Amino acid sequence: MPRKPALEAHRFEALGTSCALFGVEVGRERLLEAEAWVRRMGARLTRFSPDSELTCLNTRAGRWTEVSAELESLLRLALRAYETSGGLVNAAVLPSMRAIGYTRSLALGPTAPVLDAMSPVPALPSVLQVRPGWAMLAPGAGLDLGGVAKGWMADRLTKTLGPNSLANLGGDLKARGAGPEGAGWPIGFAGTTLLLQDQGAATSSVRRRAWGELHHLIDPRTGGPARTGIAEVSVVATSGFEAEVCAKAALLVGSELAPTYCAANALAWWWSEAA
């Protein structure tokens, strides 16, 4: 009787959320190395640390700044996300985040909002330039890479974990290979279970990271928290990055256009209206 492939799982808290890594015939050591990579990348990409690579780029707006290969790759993906979403997924939301009081980890609580400072977010290509090994932001601009970074990281993790693995970073996930039973990786989705193979999934919501009448999901057309009639969107797409972009854009297009948008850009989707 053939031996059943061994499944290894590892769960941990990082990036301000719950993370989980799974691999078939993947040793514990490799999962721990993957966790260490998540923590290193999180420290480099956070906007809350004065010493992070992203903060360095943000504080040097108006000057060319040397960037790592990883940050360069992510910045190019942010530009791609802007283009493919018609400008709805715009990483240049940092000034808006600060205006609503999201200036530090919400575990420490929001700071006082300055709502009269909110204004439409500038087009990302107009404020971000990238060339090999370097990047520059326009004066006054700032980036929050947020969910796009988590989707990108989930995709990268499955490449290093092996051909039958899953990386879930707070709901931004990528499933690679046939899963532990050979039919796909089981994930919870809109109250049911889907089996994913070489696919990603993500959820965008105004219910999370919310305080009072405010929440973290910025509508770049107004510069304020999104008010589109949708509270939450979950999608399955070809990668974690694509799923993150699709879910956020679908929430921002609003309840009238979201079904059409998801039909054109997602493999599966679910959404709920705001109360």
N, C-alpha and C positions, 0 to 999 in steps of 0.2 A: 504494500500500500504506500503510495507516494506521501512524503512528508508535507504537511501543511506549511506554507511559507510563514515565517515568523514576523509578527507585526510588533513594532516598537513604537511607543508613544511617549511624548514629553510635553508637559504643560508648565507654563511660567507666566509671570506678570512682567510686561515691558511695554514701552510706547504708550503708557497710560491706559492699557487695556489687557485683556486676557488673551494669551497666545497659546497655540498648540501646534506641535510638529509630529507627523506620523511617517513611518517608512516601513516598507516590506523588505526584509533582509538588509536593514540598515542598523548598524551598531549604535549602542547608546552613546559612545564617544562622539560619533558624527552629529547626533542630535544636540549634544552639549556644545559642540563647536558652532553649530548653527545658531543656538541661543546666544552665544557670545557675539557672533556676527550681528545679530539683531540689535543687541545692546550697543555695540560699537556704532552701528549706522544710526541708531536712534539718537545717540549722543552727538553725532556729527550733523544731523539734520534737524534737530529741535530748534525752534525759534526762542525757546525760553532760557537757554543757557548763553551767557555772554561770550563763552569760549567756543561755541560750535562753529562748524564750517559755514553753515547757512547764515548764522548771525554775522560772521565776518563779511560775507557777501552783502548782506542787507546794510550793514553799517558803512560799507565802502561805496555806497551808491554814488554814481558819477565817475567812478574810477574802475579801470580794468583790474580784476582780482583773479589770481591764480586759483583754479579749482581742481579737485581730484577727478579722476576718471569716472568715479561713481556719481559725484554731484553733476558733472557735465552730462552724463547719460540721463540723469533725472531731469535736469533742466531742459534738455531736448525733448524728453517725453512730455514735460509740462507744456511746451510750445505745441507739440502734436495734439495734446488733449484740448488745448484752446482751439486749434484749427478744426478738429473733428467734431467738436461740440458746438460749433458756431459761436464760440466766445463765451459759452455758459460756464465752462470749467476753466477758471482763470486764477492762476496761482498768485496774481498780484493783489491779493485781498488783505495783506497785512495791515495797511492803514485802517481799513474797515474793521478788522478784528480788534485793533486797539481802540477804535472809537466806541465799540459796544462794550468795552471793559474786559475783553478776553486777552489780557496782557500777560497772563501767567497760567500755570496749570490750574484747572478748575478745582483740583483737590485743595488748593489754597484759597479758593473763592475768587469770584470776579472782582475787578476794580470798578470804580465809578465810571459809567458810560459818559461819553461826550457826543451825544447823538447829532448835534448840529455840525459835527465834523464829518459826518457821513456824506459821501458823494459817489457817483458812478465810478466803477473801477476802470482804469485805463486799459486799453487793449494790451495784452501781454507782449506781442511782438514790438509794440511801440516803446516798451520800457525795459525789455530784456534782450541783450545781445549775447550770443555764445559763439566762441571759436575754439579750436582745439586747445584744451588746457586752461582756458580763460573764460570769464564771463563779466558782464557789466550791467548794472541796473541804472536806470535814469534817476537823477536826483529826486528825492521824495518818494521813490517807489520802494516796495518791500514785498518779499515772497513768504507765503505759508504753503509748504508743499503737502501737508496733511495727508488725506486719503490716497492721493496719487502716489505718494512715497510708499504707503503700506501695500498697495497693489503691486507696485514694482518690486518691493522686497519679497512678497510672497512668490512672485514669478521667479525671482533669482534663487530663492531658497530651494525650490523644487529642482532646479538645475543642478545644484550642488548635492542635494540629498540623494538623488538617484532617480531611475526611471519609473519607480513605483512609490510615490510619496505625496504627501499633502502638507501644505503650510497654511495655517489660519492665524491671521494677525487681527484679532478683534472683529472678525466678520469679513475682512478682505482676504480672500483665500484663492489658492491655486491647487488643483488636483491634477496630478500627473500619473499616467499609467492606469492599470486595470483595478487597483485597489486590493484589499486583503483577500477578497473572495473571487476576484477575477471578473466581476461585473461592473466595476466602477467604485469610486469612493462615496460612501453614503454621507449626505449632508442634510441638515434640516433646512427646509425652504417653505415658507408660507404655510406652516402647519402640516407639511408632508415631508417625505424623504425622497431626495433625488440621488441618482447614482451618476457621478461626474467622472469623465475620463478626458484628460488633457483639456480641461476647461477651468474657468475661474468664476467666482461669485463675489458679490459685494452688496451692501445695503447702505443707502443714504437716508438720513432721517433728521427731522427737526425736533424729535422727541429726546434725543440724546444731547448731552452737553447743552442743556437749556437751563435758564435761570430767569425767574420772573416772566416778563413778556419777551425776553430775548433768547436767541439760540445762536449756535456757531455757524450755521450754514448761510453764507452770504450770497445774495443775488447780485452779481456784478453789474446788472443794469441799474440798480438803485444804490448799491453800496451798503444796504442794510440787510437784516435777516430776511430770508425768503418767506414770502407770503403768496403761495401759488395754489392753495387749495389741496395740496398733497402733504401728508405727514411723513410718509415713508415709502421708499421704493427698494425692492430687491431684484437683482437681475443675475442671470447666468450668461457669460460671454466666453470668448476664446481664451482669455487670460485674466489674471487678477487686475491688471492695469486697465484693460478694456472694460471689465465689469464695473470698476470704480467710476470711470468716466461716464459710462452709460447710465449708471444709477443716479449719479448727481445731476447729469443733464436732464434726465427724465423728470426728476423732481422739480427742476427749475423751469421746464417748459410748461408745467401746469397740467391740471386734470383734463383739459380738453385735448391737448396734443400728446400727452404721455403715452397713451396706447399706440398711437401711430408711430411715435418715436421708438418705442421699445420693439414694436413689430419689425422695424427696419434695422435695429442695431443690437438686439439681444436674442439669445437662444431660448430663454425662458424669463418670465418676469411676473412680479406681483407688486401691487401698490395699494395704499390705503389713503383715504381722504382725511384731511385735517378736521378736527371737531368743530 
